[in-house]
Amino acid sequence: MTSQRVIAALLVLVIAALGAAFYIDWKMTVQLRTMKAFVEGYVFNEAVAACERAQSSTPFKWNGGKNTAVVGLNSVKLDKYTVIASYTLVADSVYCDYDPVKRKAEIGSNFLERESF
């Protein structure tokens, strides 16, 4: 009888631990989503301005563009210590990657082939 109680108590404990883990994961996901939205909103105006100023054979026109979209904030972790961030915008099929750290825009670049620091 005592072994059944111990097993039942362990089962309740495991269920409670799983519930707590899922709750913490949900809270962290909500906070991460909120932080990402804040960063994207903060970087958006800078990215549009830098992309429109960038020199290219295909001009990037966000204002007045017929088909515009925000791809969003992306990041690639090159190694243990280096993370490259990029904010990507698309206007009339012209892609522009904005680097918020360097504050530099590249039109028509492929984010994954970007030079490392």
Contacts in CASP RR format, 6 or more apart in sequence:
PFRMAT RR
TARGET T0000
AUTHOR 0000-0000-0000
METHOD contacts of the structure
MODEL  1
MTSQRVIAALLVLVIAALGAAFYIDWKMTVQLRTMKAFVEGYVFNEAVAA
CERAQSSTPFKWNGGKNTAVVGLNSVKLDKYTVIASYTLVADSVYCDYDP
VKRKAEIGSNFLERESF
36 73 0 8 1.000
39 73 0 8 1.000
40 70 0 8 1.000
40 72 0 8 1.000
40 73 0 8 1.000
40 87 0 8 1.000
43 73 0 8 1.000
43 87 0 8 1.000
43 98 0 8 1.000
43 100 0 8 1.000
44 70 0 8 1.000
44 87 0 8 1.000
46 98 0 8 1.000
46 100 0 8 1.000
46 103 0 8 1.000
47 87 0 8 1.000
47 89 0 8 1.000
47 96 0 8 1.000
47 98 0 8 1.000
47 100 0 8 1.000
47 105 0 8 1.000
48 62 0 8 1.000
48 63 0 8 1.000
48 89 0 8 1.000
50 98 0 8 1.000
50 103 0 8 1.000
50 104 0 8 1.000
50 105 0 8 1.000
51 60 0 8 1.000
51 62 0 8 1.000
51 89 0 8 1.000
51 91 0 8 1.000
51 96 0 8 1.000
51 98 0 8 1.000
51 105 0 8 1.000
51 107 0 8 1.000
52 60 0 8 1.000
52 61 0 8 1.000
52 62 0 8 1.000
52 63 0 8 1.000
53 105 0 8 1.000
54 60 0 8 1.000
54 96 0 8 1.000
54 105 0 8 1.000
54 106 0 8 1.000
54 107 0 8 1.000
56 107 0 8 1.000
56 108 0 8 1.000
58 94 0 8 1.000
58 107 0 8 1.000
58 108 0 8 1.000
59 94 0 8 1.000
60 89 0 8 1.000
60 91 0 8 1.000
60 94 0 8 1.000
60 96 0 8 1.000
60 105 0 8 1.000
60 107 0 8 1.000
61 91 0 8 1.000
61 92 0 8 1.000
62 68 0 8 1.000
62 89 0 8 1.000
62 91 0 8 1.000
65 91 0 8 1.000
65 92 0 8 1.000
66 92 0 8 1.000
67 90 0 8 1.000
67 91 0 8 1.000
67 92 0 8 1.000
67 93 0 8 1.000
68 89 0 8 1.000
68 90 0 8 1.000
68 91 0 8 1.000
68 92 0 8 1.000
69 89 0 8 1.000
69 90 0 8 1.000
69 91 0 8 1.000
70 88 0 8 1.000
70 89 0 8 1.000
70 90 0 8 1.000
71 88 0 8 1.000
71 89 0 8 1.000
71 90 0 8 1.000
71 95 0 8 1.000
72 87 0 8 1.000
72 88 0 8 1.000
72 89 0 8 1.000
73 85 0 8 1.000
73 86 0 8 1.000
73 87 0 8 1.000
74 85 0 8 1.000
74 86 0 8 1.000
74 87 0 8 1.000
74 88 0 8 1.000
74 111 0 8 1.000
75 83 0 8 1.000
75 84 0 8 1.000
75 85 0 8 1.000
75 86 0 8 1.000
76 83 0 8 1.000
76 84 0 8 1.000
76 86 0 8 1.000
76 111 0 8 1.000
76 112 0 8 1.000
77 83 0 8 1.000
78 84 0 8 1.000
78 116 0 8 1.000
82 116 0 8 1.000
82 117 0 8 1.000
84 99 0 8 1.000
84 114 0 8 1.000
84 116 0 8 1.000
84 117 0 8 1.000
85 99 0 8 1.000
85 100 0 8 1.000
85 101 0 8 1.000
86 97 0 8 1.000
86 98 0 8 1.000
86 99 0 8 1.000
86 111 0 8 1.000
86 114 0 8 1.000
87 97 0 8 1.000
87 98 0 8 1.000
87 99 0 8 1.000
87 100 0 8 1.000
88 95 0 8 1.000
88 96 0 8 1.000
88 97 0 8 1.000
88 98 0 8 1.000
88 111 0 8 1.000
89 95 0 8 1.000
89 96 0 8 1.000
89 98 0 8 1.000
90 96 0 8 1.000
94 107 0 8 1.000
94 108 0 8 1.000
95 107 0 8 1.000
95 108 0 8 1.000
95 109 0 8 1.000
96 105 0 8 1.000
96 106 0 8 1.000
96 107 0 8 1.000
96 108 0 8 1.000
97 105 0 8 1.000
97 106 0 8 1.000
97 108 0 8 1.000
97 109 0 8 1.000
97 111 0 8 1.000
97 114 0 8 1.000
98 104 0 8 1.000
98 105 0 8 1.000
99 105 0 8 1.000
99 106 0 8 1.000
99 114 0 8 1.000
106 114 0 8 1.000
END
